[in-house]
Amino acid sequence: MPDIVVMFFVLGVVAGVVRSDLSIPKAAYDILSLLLMLTIGLKGGMALHGSLSISLLVELSGVTLLGIIIPLLIFPVVHYLVRLSIADSASLAAHYGSVSAGTFAVALAYTEAHSLITGGQVTLYLVLLELPAIMLGLLLYRRFSRKKAADTTSEPIKTSGLWHETLTNRGVILLVGGVLIGWLYGPNAGESVTGLYTKAFHGILALFLLEMGLVAAETLRSLRWGHSRLIIFALAAPIVLSCFGLLMAYWLGLSAGSAVILASLSASASYIAAPVAIRAAIPDANIGLAMLASLGLTFPFNVLMGIPLYHQLWAWLVG
């Protein structure tokens, strides 16, 4: 049986497929996503309390390197094999180089349910994988765009503004802020406040996944036969990319739980931060294609079968 929180995602998908009138108000979804980000940050920070070391810096550097490698690999694949335009190739490189906070939350719940040892620093993986991927996607677009006429008339991308927007979006602020608060106070000193969030983590995640199931079902309605190459990519990419995460985890000597989470993040694709940045910076990109691949196909694959698969692959790698 899959983890119970995954069944809430399935419920959302079924409700969406049968066109039920079930819906979660936008305000409620915003609150759920904010609580989820803050709770993830707090849990990571409390686990980091009193455990900072040089080896941690080496580990985080390795994760950052992974965040640079993945978008550089994705770009030529989607451009030459999936046959997307430069703009859409750069867009998917940013989306798949970046990460899914929802996938992270499910992977975290999975490691807890299976009693896998997980380091608190895994929360930092979210930020370290997301930021370079978005920036590289935009730089790849500028470098390889063949629309010279448009390049000469359009305004250049203001990298400083993009860095500011990426670093100050609410997800990053809550994640990093939660890590700092959890690290400063630990699991005991701030229990009167942090306990409220950490104990409700699975309940918040279940409702969040219910909404994600509804959205995924709606996104899948736009599938067409002409999307066959994109469909193959969106279902194959998680397996391939997870191997990069597993190899990096093996090289860094990570624990089983941390390895599963790194593999799951490597296999995921952003559907929140990346679309916002790409829509503003690459107007030629079809965001609908990226959302169809990331949220309609890759996210369900990871939640329903990918994460247990990555756990099995890790057991095979180290066993």
N, C-alpha and C positions, 0 to 999 in steps of 0.2 A: 504493500500500500504506500502511495506517495504521502509526503508530509501533509498534514491537514490544511496548512495555509495554501498549498498548491491547489487543493480542491476548490478553494474560493475563486481562484483564477479560472478553473474549468467551469464553475457555475456562471461566472461573468460571460465567458465565451458562449455557453449554451444559451443564456438569456439573450445575448446579442444576435445569435444565429436565428432564434425563433422570433426575433423582433419583439421581445417583451417590452413593456413600458417601464421596466426597472431602470433606474438611473440614480447616480449620486450627484447631488448639486455641486456646481463648480466650487462654491465656497467651502463645502465640506471636503472636497478633493484637495483643495489648496491647504486646508488645515492638516489633513492626513499626510500630505507630502512634506509639509514643514515639520510635523512631529516625527516622521520617519527619519528625515535627515538629522534632526537634532538628537534623536535617540541613538542612531548609529554613531554619531560623533561622540556622545557621552560614553557609550559602551567601549569604544576604542580608547578614549582618553583614560578611563578608569583602569583598563587593562595595561596601559602604558605607565601608570603611576609607579615611579621608582624603578623603572627598567630601561632607562635611556643608556645607550652605549655606542661605541664606535662601530660595532657590527651592525647596529641598526641603520647607521648612515650608509654603510655598504649595501645593505639590503634595499633601502629606498632608492639608492643610485641605480641598482640593477632594475628595479621596477620602472624608473624613469626612462632608462634605456629601452625597455620593452615598449613604452609608450611612444618612442620615436621610431622604432623599427616597424611596428605594425602598420601605421598609415603609409609609410614608404613602400611597403609590400602590397597593400591593398590597391593603391592608385594604378599601377600598371596592369594589375589583374582585371579590374573592372573596366579599364579603358580598352584593353586589347582583347580580352576574352568575353566579357559581358557586352562589350561594344557600346559603352556609354560615352557621352561627350566629355570634354575636358572639365567643364563645370560640374557635371554630375559625378564624374570620377573623383574629383577633389572633394565633393560633398560626401560621397560614401567613404572616402579615406578618412575624413574627419569624424563621421558617425561611427565607423567601425574601429577606428583607432581610439576613440573615446569610449566611455563605459556607461553601463546601465545601473543606476542606483537601485532599481527594483530587483534586478538580477543579483546584485550584491546582497540585498536584504534576504532574498530567498536562500542564497548560498550560505549566509551567516546562520539562518535558522536551520539549514540542513546540517551544518557542522555541529551545532549545539545539540540537535536531535540525535546525532550519531556519536556524540561525545568525542569529537575530534579536537585535538589541541590546536587552538588558534591564537595567534599573537594579536595584541591590541593595535599594532601598527597597520593591520590590514585596512583600517578605515582610511589611512593616508594613501593607500593605493588608488582610491577613487580619484583624488585630486591629482596625483602624480601621473596617472594615465590619461586623464581628461584634458588637462591644459596643453601639453605639447601636441596632442593629436589635432585639436581644433586649430592651433596656430599653423601646424604643418599643412593641414588641408588648405588653408587660405594661401599659404606661400606656394604650394604646388599649383594652385589655380593661377596665380600671378606669373609663375615661371613658365608654365606650359600652355597657357591659353593661346590659341592660334588666331583669335579674332583681333588682329592687329589694329584694325580700324577702331574697334571699340576701345582697345587699350589706349589709343592716342587721344580719345575724346573723353573717356571716363576718368573720374578722379581716382587717384591711387588709394589703396586701402591704408587706413591709418592704423598701423600696428599698435601704437601706444593706446589708442582708444579701445582696440579689441582686447588687449591685455587687461585693461581696466574693467571692461564689461565682463570678461571671463572670470577674473579674480574676485569680482565683487558681486557676482550673481548670488541669489539667496541660498542656493544649494551649497556652494563653496563656503559662504559665510557661516552657515549653520553647522556644516561638517567640521570646519577648522575650529570654529568657536566652541563647539561641543567637545572636540578633542582637548582643547586647552583647558576648559572648565573641568572635564573629567580627570585630566592629568594633574591639575592643581589640587583637587580635593580628594581624589581617589574614591574607592567604593564605599567608604565608611563616613567620612566627614560630611559629604553632601547628600547622604542617603535620604534626608527628609524631602529633598527636591528630585534628585536623580532617580530615586526608587520609583517614583510615580511614572516616569517615562520608560525605564528599562523593564519594569514588570508588565507594562502594557504593550511591549514591543510586538509580540506575536498577534495580538488583537488588532493593532494598528496596521500591521503588514497584511493581515487577512482582508481588511476592508480596502486597502490600497490595491491589492491584487484583484479584488472583485471589480473595481473600476477599470483596471488594466485589461481584464478579460473582456469587458464591454467595448473598450476602445479597440482592442485587437480584432474583435469580430467585425466591427464597423470598417476597419482598415482592410480586412480581407475581402470585403465585398467588391473592392476595386480591382481584384485580380483578373487578369486577362491572359489569353494564350500568348500574346505578344511579350509577356513578362517571363517567359520560360527560363531564359538565361539568368535573369535576376533572381528567380525563385531558386534555381540550382545553387547560385552563389550564396544566397541568404541561409540556405540549409547546410551547405558544405563548409562555409567559412567558420562557423563556431567550432567545429571539430578540429579543423586545421589550426586555427588561432589558439585553441586551448592547448595544443601541443607546445606552442611557443611559451605559454605561461607555465606549463608543467616542467619544461626543460629549464627555464629560468629558476623556478622554485627548487629544482633538483640541484642546480649549480650553486644556489644560495644556501642550500641546506635547510630549507623551511620545514616546519612541522606539517603534518598531514592536513590539518584544517586550513592553515595559511596557504598551502599549495592548491587545495581545491578552490579556495576563494580567488587566488590569483589566476588560475586557469579559467574560472567562470567569468571573471572580469575581462580577461583577454578574449574570450569567446563572445562577449556581449557587444552591443552597439547602443549608442546614446539615442534617446528619443525626447530629451528635454533640453539640455544645454546646447548640444551641437545644432539642432534645428534653428534655435534662436540666433546663434552666431552666423550660421551659413546663410540664412534668409536675408540678413542685413548686409553681409559682405559679398555674397555671390548671387546676385539677382537672377542670373541665367540658370541656376541650378533648380531642378525640379524636386522640391522638398517632399512632395507626395511619394516619389519613388523611394527616397531614403526612409520615410516613415513606413512605407509598405514593407520594405526589407527588414528594417530594424525592429519595429513594433509588431508588424503583422506576422512575421515569420521567425526571425532569430530569437526574439524574446520568448514566444511560446515554446520553441524548441528547447531553449536552455532551461526554462522553468519546469517543463513536463518530463524531459528525459536527459537533457544535457548535463546537469549538475551531478546526478548519480553516475553518469558515464565517465565524467572527468575524475570522480573518486576512484572508479575501477581502474582507469588508466594510470592513476598515481600509484595505486597498490601494485599494479603490474610493473611499473617503472622502478619502484624501490624494492620490490619483492624478489 
